[in-house]
């Protein structure tokens, strides 16, 4: 974690505790002091993507996840090391006319981070069709841990809202 800013290291430590505590049981909300660092990661990715593709390349993702680049690799690697898992980072956009999901992380967890903007998120278990969904509004800097065997969907963005999705893979140890 040496290459990460202290606020991102703090996020990694807090998220690792959150996964250990809630990962297979219930959603969990995490506030962080690293919100501007997430935005800086996204802006770096956006500049790189625009430069690589010329003026016609889109600088924003759509409602489908787009893999993050090298700018997010240290964050994903640090979280992966802390959890003993592979972590994949991607960006997606939630807009007023294009909600996202539902997405199911499967037998592992996902961390949904609002990088810029705000949106509504609903989370519900995949197996229990009688369970009530958790609905909440996430703002920039807030992260939601989506537990294993749950589904999430976003909507209600009033402006284009950038999400960083950290997909937590299978245990590696």
C-alpha positions as CSV (number, residue, x, y, z in Angstrom):
1,X,0.0,0.0,0.0
2,X,3.1,2.2,-0.1
3,X,2.1,3.9,-3.4
4,X,-1.3,5.0,-2.2
5,X,-2.2,8.3,-0.6
6,X,-2.9,7.9,3.1
7,X,-6.6,8.6,2.6
8,X,-6.8,5.8,0.0
9,X,-4.9,3.5,2.4
10,X,-7.4,4.4,5.1
11,X,-10.2,3.5,2.6
12,X,-8.6,0.1,1.8
13,X,-8.3,-0.7,5.5
14,X,-11.9,0.4,6.3
15,X,-13.2,-1.6,3.3
16,X,-11.3,-4.7,4.3
17,X,-12.9,-4.5,7.8
18,X,-16.3,-3.9,6.2
19,X,-15.9,-7.0,4.0
20,X,-14.8,-9.1,6.9
21,X,-17.8,-7.9,9.0
22,X,-20.6,-7.7,6.5
23,X,-19.4,-9.3,3.3
24,X,-21.6,-12.4,3.3
25,X,-24.5,-11.0,5.3
26,X,-25.7,-7.5,4.5
27,X,-25.0,-4.3,2.6
28,X,-22.9,-1.8,4.4
29,X,-22.3,1.9,3.8
30,X,-18.9,3.4,4.1
31,X,-18.0,7.1,4.2
32,X,-14.5,8.0,3.2
33,X,-12.2,11.0,3.3
34,X,-10.8,9.9,-0.1
35,X,-13.6,11.2,-2.3
36,X,-11.4,13.7,-4.2
37,X,-8.9,10.9,-4.8
38,X,-11.5,8.8,-6.5
39,X,-12.4,11.7,-8.7
40,X,-8.7,12.2,-9.5
41,X,-8.4,8.6,-10.5
42,X,-11.4,8.9,-12.8
43,X,-10.1,12.2,-14.4
44,X,-6.8,10.5,-15.0
45,X,-8.5,7.6,-16.7
46,X,-10.7,10.0,-18.8
47,X,-7.7,12.1,-20.0
48,X,-5.8,8.9,-20.9
49,X,-8.7,7.5,-22.8
50,X,-9.4,10.7,-24.7
51,X,-5.8,11.1,-25.6
52,X,-5.5,7.5,-26.8
53,X,-8.6,7.7,-29.0
54,X,-8.3,11.2,-30.3
55,X,-10.9,13.9,-30.2
56,X,-13.7,11.5,-31.2
57,X,-13.3,9.1,-28.2
58,X,-15.8,9.4,-25.5
59,X,-14.4,10.5,-22.2
60,X,-17.1,9.0,-20.1
61,X,-18.4,5.5,-19.7
62,X,-22.0,4.5,-20.4
63,X,-24.4,2.4,-18.3
64,X,-22.3,-0.7,-18.9
65,X,-19.0,-1.1,-16.9
66,X,-15.8,0.0,-18.6
67,X,-12.5,-1.4,-17.2
68,X,-10.5,1.2,-15.3
69,X,-6.9,1.7,-16.4
70,X,-3.5,1.8,-14.7
71,X,-4.6,4.8,-12.6
72,X,-6.8,2.5,-10.5
73,X,-4.4,-0.5,-10.4
74,X,-2.6,0.5,-7.1
75,X,-6.0,0.9,-5.4
76,X,-7.3,-2.5,-6.7
77,X,-4.0,-4.2,-5.8
78,X,-3.9,-2.8,-2.3
79,X,-7.5,-3.9,-1.6
80,X,-6.8,-7.3,-3.2
81,X,-3.7,-7.7,-1.0
82,X,-5.7,-6.7,2.1
83,X,-8.5,-9.2,1.3
84,X,-6.4,-12.0,-0.3
85,X,-8.6,-11.7,-3.5
86,X,-8.4,-10.5,-7.0
87,X,-10.0,-7.0,-7.3
88,X,-11.1,-5.6,-10.7
89,X,-11.9,-1.9,-11.1
90,X,-14.3,-0.4,-13.6
91,X,-16.2,2.8,-14.2
92,X,-19.8,3.3,-15.2
93,X,-22.2,6.2,-15.6
94,X,-25.6,6.6,-14.2
95,X,-27.6,9.3,-16.0
96,X,-31.1,10.6,-15.5
97,X,-32.3,8.7,-18.6
98,X,-30.2,5.6,-18.2
99,X,-30.3,3.7,-14.8
100,X,-27.9,0.8,-14.4
101,X,-28.3,-2.8,-13.4
102,X,-29.5,-4.9,-11.9
103,X,-26.1,-6.4,-11.4
104,X,-25.2,-9.4,-9.3
105,X,-21.6,-9.8,-8.0
106,X,-22.3,-13.5,-7.7
107,X,-20.6,-15.4,-4.9
108,X,-18.3,-12.5,-4.1
109,X,-18.9,-8.9,-3.1
110,X,-18.7,-5.6,-4.9
111,X,-18.0,-2.1,-3.7
112,X,-19.9,0.6,-5.5
113,X,-18.3,4.0,-5.0
114,X,-19.9,7.3,-6.1
115,X,-17.0,9.3,-7.6
116,X,-19.0,12.3,-8.7
117,X,-22.7,13.1,-8.5
118,X,-25.4,11.2,-6.6
119,X,-27.8,8.3,-7.4
120,X,-30.3,6.0,-5.7
121,X,-29.2,2.4,-5.1
122,X,-31.4,-0.6,-4.4
123,X,-29.9,-3.8,-3.0
124,X,-31.7,-7.1,-2.5
125,X,-30.8,-10.8,-2.0
126,X,-31.0,-13.0,-5.0
127,X,-32.4,-16.1,-3.2
128,X,-35.0,-14.5,-1.0
129,X,-37.8,-13.1,-3.2
130,X,-39.8,-12.0,-0.1
131,X,-37.0,-9.9,1.4
132,X,-37.4,-6.1,1.2
133,X,-34.9,-4.2,-0.8
134,X,-32.6,-1.7,0.8
135,X,-32.9,1.7,-0.9
136,X,-30.7,4.6,-0.3
137,X,-29.2,7.6,-1.9
138,X,-25.4,7.7,-2.4
139,X,-23.5,10.9,-2.8
140,X,-19.9,11.5,-3.9
141,X,-17.5,9.9,-1.6
142,X,-19.9,7.3,-0.3
143,X,-19.3,3.6,-0.9
144,X,-21.7,0.7,-0.7
145,X,-20.6,-2.8,-0.1
146,X,-22.9,-5.2,-2.0
147,X,-22.7,-8.6,-0.3
148,X,-22.3,-11.9,-2.0
149,X,-25.6,-13.3,-3.4
150,X,-27.2,-9.9,-3.7
151,X,-28.2,-7.7,-6.6
152,X,-28.0,-4.0,-7.0
153,X,-29.3,-1.4,-9.4
154,X,-28.8,2.4,-9.6
155,X,-31.3,5.1,-10.7
156,X,-32.4,8.6,-9.8
157,X,-29.3,10.5,-11.0
158,X,-30.2,14.1,-11.6
159,X,-26.8,14.7,-13.3
160,X,-24.4,12.3,-14.8
161,X,-23.0,10.3,-11.9
162,X,-19.7,8.5,-12.1
163,X,-19.4,5.1,-10.3
164,X,-16.2,3.2,-9.5
165,X,-17.0,-0.5,-9.1
166,X,-14.6,-2.7,-7.3
167,X,-15.5,-6.3,-8.0
168,X,-14.0,-8.5,-5.3
169,X,-13.2,-11.9,-6.8
170,X,-12.6,-15.3,-5.2
171,X,-10.2,-15.8,-2.3
172,X,-6.6,-16.3,-3.4
173,X,-5.4,-17.7,0.0
